[in-house]
Amino acid sequence: MEKQKIIVVGASSGIGRALAGILVSAGHAVGVTGRRAELLEEVAATCPERVYVRVFDATDTAVCGAELDALAAAMGGVDAVVISAGGGDVNEQLDFALEQQMIRLNVLAFTCIADWAFTRFLAQGYGQLAAITSIAGIRGSRQSPGYSAVKAYQINYLQGLRQKARNVQPAIAVTDICPGFVATPGAKSPKRFWVAPVDKAARQIYQGLRRRSRVVYITRRWRIIAILYRWLPDWLHERL
């Protein structure tokens, strides 16, 4: 993977921060975004000459595009965008405030950023858009209907952009990063297995970006679960 200019949206903590560190270590110029300036400055301090910081809330879609424009201008362009901003809650009680928060972050903010990146890549004739979705998006979940639904939205939106890229410009790659459980503060499911350390997840994501893969399962063995979950009969899924 030649040295690139890569924006990681949601790089203040968790997978985004770990991935940003790997990208910097590999020699790429990295733009990092998030709401917490002090955490982003910690990332920048590791390599001030190649890390560019832009502090904003991705859910503020009124300013999101302008903030990304400013970051790309400071970097002298952008070759790839990774959307790591996302999250959700177990919400068995269907608290609408929690559902609304998940929709704002995982649907509205995600769409705003994905559209900004894809439109820019169409204009310049190349690029890579990647986003962290979830195995949870394959089927509905009684514990968190909203989270599984917004992740299904992301998976399908990326599929649509990939189809559009194939028809319009094959030089644009669209990568769905689809994790199982990763040891981050945002992993709130009460039942977890095959939990990947954050650094391992970030390394496998970087490998997937280098290969310009269509789908990257984190960790790789979650591909098996994805296949089984996708083809699980409805009557059995409803009893889980």
C-alpha positions as CSV (number, residue, x, y, z in Angstrom):
1,M,0.0,0.0,0.0
2,E,1.7,3.2,-1.2
3,K,1.8,6.2,1.2
4,Q,-1.7,7.8,1.2
5,K,-3.7,10.6,2.8
6,I,-6.3,8.9,4.9
7,I,-9.1,10.4,7.1
8,V,-10.3,8.4,10.1
9,V,-13.6,9.7,11.4
10,G,-14.0,8.9,15.0
11,A,-10.3,8.5,16.0
12,S,-10.3,9.7,19.6
13,S,-10.7,6.2,21.1
14,G,-11.3,2.5,20.4
15,I,-10.8,1.0,17.0
16,G,-10.5,4.3,15.2
17,R,-7.6,5.5,17.4
18,A,-5.8,2.2,17.2
19,L,-6.2,2.2,13.4
20,A,-4.9,5.8,13.2
21,G,-1.8,4.8,15.1
22,I,-1.1,1.9,12.7
23,L,-1.6,4.2,9.7
24,V,0.8,6.7,11.1
25,S,3.4,4.1,11.9
26,A,3.1,2.8,8.3
27,G,4.0,6.3,7.0
28,H,0.6,7.6,5.8
29,A,-0.6,11.1,6.4
30,V,-3.6,10.8,8.6
31,G,-6.5,13.1,9.4
32,V,-8.2,12.4,12.6
33,T,-11.6,13.6,13.7
34,G,-13.7,13.4,16.9
35,R,-15.4,15.4,19.6
36,R,-12.6,15.3,22.2
37,A,-9.8,17.6,21.2
38,E,-7.4,16.4,24.0
39,L,-7.6,12.8,22.8
40,L,-7.0,13.7,19.2
41,E,-4.0,15.9,20.2
42,E,-2.5,12.8,21.9
43,V,-2.7,11.0,18.5
44,A,-1.2,14.0,16.8
45,A,1.7,14.2,19.3
46,T,3.0,10.8,18.1
47,C,3.8,12.3,14.7
48,P,3.0,16.1,14.4
49,E,4.2,16.3,10.8
50,R,1.8,13.7,9.4
51,V,-1.3,13.9,11.7
52,Y,-4.0,16.5,11.0
53,V,-6.6,17.2,13.6
54,R,-10.2,18.4,13.1
55,V,-12.5,18.6,16.1
56,F,-16.3,18.3,15.4
57,D,-19.3,16.2,16.2
58,A,-20.1,13.9,13.3
59,T,-23.8,14.1,14.2
60,D,-23.9,17.8,13.4
61,T,-24.6,17.1,9.7
62,A,-25.0,20.9,9.0
63,V,-21.3,21.4,9.4
64,C,-19.9,17.9,8.8
65,G,-19.1,18.4,5.1
66,A,-17.4,21.7,5.6
67,E,-15.3,20.3,8.4
68,L,-14.2,17.4,6.2
69,D,-13.5,19.9,3.3
70,A,-11.2,21.9,5.6
71,L,-9.4,18.7,6.8
72,A,-8.9,17.5,3.3
73,A,-7.6,20.9,2.2
74,A,-5.1,20.9,5.1
75,M,-3.9,17.5,4.1
76,G,-3.5,18.4,0.5
77,G,-6.1,15.9,-0.6
78,V,-7.6,12.6,0.5
79,D,-7.2,9.1,-0.9
80,A,-9.3,7.1,1.7
81,V,-11.9,7.7,4.3
82,V,-12.6,5.3,7.2
83,I,-15.8,5.9,9.1
84,S,-15.2,4.6,12.7
85,A,-17.6,6.9,14.4
86,G,-20.5,4.7,15.5
87,G,-22.0,2.8,18.4
88,G,-25.1,1.8,20.2
89,D,-26.7,0.4,23.3
90,V,-28.6,-2.6,24.5
91,N,-32.1,-1.3,24.5
92,E,-34.6,-4.0,25.4
93,Q,-37.0,-1.4,26.9
94,L,-37.1,0.5,23.6
95,D,-36.1,3.8,25.2
96,F,-36.8,6.1,22.2
97,A,-34.0,8.5,23.3
98,L,-31.5,5.7,22.9
99,E,-32.9,4.7,19.5
100,Q,-32.8,8.3,18.3
101,Q,-29.2,8.7,19.4
102,M,-28.2,5.5,17.5
103,I,-30.1,6.7,14.4
104,R,-28.5,10.1,14.6
105,L,-25.0,8.6,14.7
106,N,-25.2,5.5,12.7
107,V,-27.6,6.6,10.0
108,L,-27.6,10.4,9.6
109,A,-23.9,11.1,10.4
110,F,-22.8,7.9,8.6
111,T,-24.7,8.9,5.5
112,C,-23.5,12.5,5.5
113,I,-19.8,11.3,5.7
114,A,-20.2,8.5,3.2
115,D,-21.8,10.7,0.7
116,W,-19.2,13.4,1.2
117,A,-16.4,10.9,0.6
118,F,-18.0,9.0,-2.3
119,T,-18.9,12.3,-4.1
120,R,-15.3,13.5,-3.7
121,F,-13.9,10.2,-5.0
122,L,-16.2,10.3,-8.0
123,A,-14.9,13.8,-8.8
124,Q,-11.2,12.9,-8.5
125,G,-11.6,9.5,-10.2
126,Y,-10.2,7.3,-7.3
127,G,-10.4,6.6,-3.6
128,Q,-11.4,4.2,-0.9
129,L,-14.4,4.4,1.4
130,A,-14.4,2.1,4.4
131,A,-16.8,2.0,7.3
132,I,-17.1,-0.1,10.5
133,T,-20.5,-1.9,10.5
134,S,-21.2,-5.0,12.6
135,I,-22.2,-8.7,12.4
136,A,-25.3,-7.4,14.3
137,G,-26.5,-5.9,11.1
138,I,-27.1,-9.3,9.5
139,R,-30.2,-10.1,11.5
140,G,-32.5,-8.3,14.0
141,S,-31.9,-8.5,17.7
142,R,-34.4,-8.5,20.6
143,Q,-31.8,-7.0,22.9
144,S,-31.2,-4.0,20.7
145,P,-33.5,-3.7,17.7
146,G,-32.3,-0.2,16.9
147,Y,-28.6,-1.2,16.8
148,S,-29.1,-4.2,14.5
149,A,-31.3,-2.0,12.3
150,V,-28.9,0.9,11.9
151,K,-26.0,-1.5,11.2
152,A,-28.1,-3.3,8.5
153,Y,-28.7,0.2,7.0
154,Q,-24.9,0.8,6.9
155,I,-24.2,-2.6,5.3
156,N,-26.8,-2.1,2.6
157,Y,-25.8,1.5,2.0
158,L,-22.2,0.4,1.4
159,Q,-23.4,-2.3,-1.0
160,G,-25.3,0.3,-2.9
161,L,-22.2,2.6,-3.2
162,R,-20.1,-0.4,-4.2
163,Q,-22.6,-1.2,-7.0
164,K,-22.5,2.5,-8.0
165,A,-18.7,2.5,-8.0
166,R,-18.6,-0.5,-10.2
167,N,-20.9,1.0,-12.8
168,V,-19.3,4.5,-12.7
169,Q,-15.7,4.2,-11.7
170,P,-13.9,0.9,-10.9
171,A,-11.0,2.8,-9.3
172,I,-13.2,3.5,-6.2
173,A,-13.2,0.8,-3.5
174,V,-15.9,0.4,-0.9
175,T,-14.9,-1.7,2.1
176,D,-17.3,-3.0,4.7
177,I,-15.4,-3.6,8.0
178,C,-17.7,-6.1,9.8
179,P,-16.6,-6.9,13.4
180,G,-17.9,-9.4,15.8
181,F,-17.0,-8.5,19.4
182,V,-14.1,-6.2,20.0
183,A,-12.9,-5.2,23.5
184,T,-13.9,-1.5,23.4
185,P,-16.0,0.5,25.9
186,G,-18.8,0.6,23.3
187,A,-19.2,-3.2,23.4
188,K,-22.2,-3.5,25.7
189,S,-23.7,-6.8,24.8
190,P,-24.2,-9.0,27.9
191,K,-23.3,-12.2,25.9
192,R,-19.9,-12.0,24.2
193,F,-17.5,-14.5,22.8
194,W,-14.4,-14.5,20.5
195,V,-13.7,-11.0,21.8
196,A,-10.8,-9.5,19.8
197,P,-8.3,-7.1,21.4
198,V,-8.5,-3.6,19.9
199,D,-4.9,-3.7,18.5
200,K,-5.6,-7.1,16.7
201,A,-8.8,-5.7,15.2
202,A,-7.0,-2.6,14.0
203,R,-4.2,-4.7,12.4
204,Q,-6.7,-6.8,10.5
205,I,-8.6,-3.7,9.4
206,Y,-5.4,-2.3,8.0
207,Q,-4.7,-5.5,6.1
208,G,-8.2,-5.4,4.6
209,L,-7.7,-1.7,3.6
210,R,-4.4,-2.6,1.9
211,R,-6.1,-5.4,-0.1
212,R,-9.0,-3.1,-0.9
213,S,-11.3,-5.9,0.2
214,R,-15.1,-5.7,-0.2
215,V,-15.9,-7.1,3.2
216,V,-13.4,-7.6,6.1
217,Y,-14.6,-9.7,9.1
218,I,-13.0,-8.9,12.4
219,T,-11.6,-11.3,13.4
220,R,-11.5,-13.5,10.4
221,R,-13.3,-16.4,12.0
222,W,-16.4,-14.2,12.3
223,R,-17.0,-15.0,8.6
224,I,-18.2,-18.4,9.7
225,I,-20.7,-16.8,12.1
226,A,-21.8,-14.4,9.4
227,I,-22.6,-17.2,7.0
228,L,-24.5,-19.2,9.6
229,Y,-26.4,-16.2,11.0
230,R,-27.4,-15.1,7.5
231,W,-28.9,-18.5,6.6
232,L,-30.3,-19.3,10.0
233,P,-34.0,-20.3,9.6
234,D,-36.4,-17.6,10.9
235,W,-38.1,-20.0,13.4
236,L,-34.7,-20.7,15.0
237,H,-33.5,-17.1,15.0
238,E,-36.7,-16.0,16.8
239,R,-35.9,-18.4,19.6
240,L,-32.3,-17.2,20.3
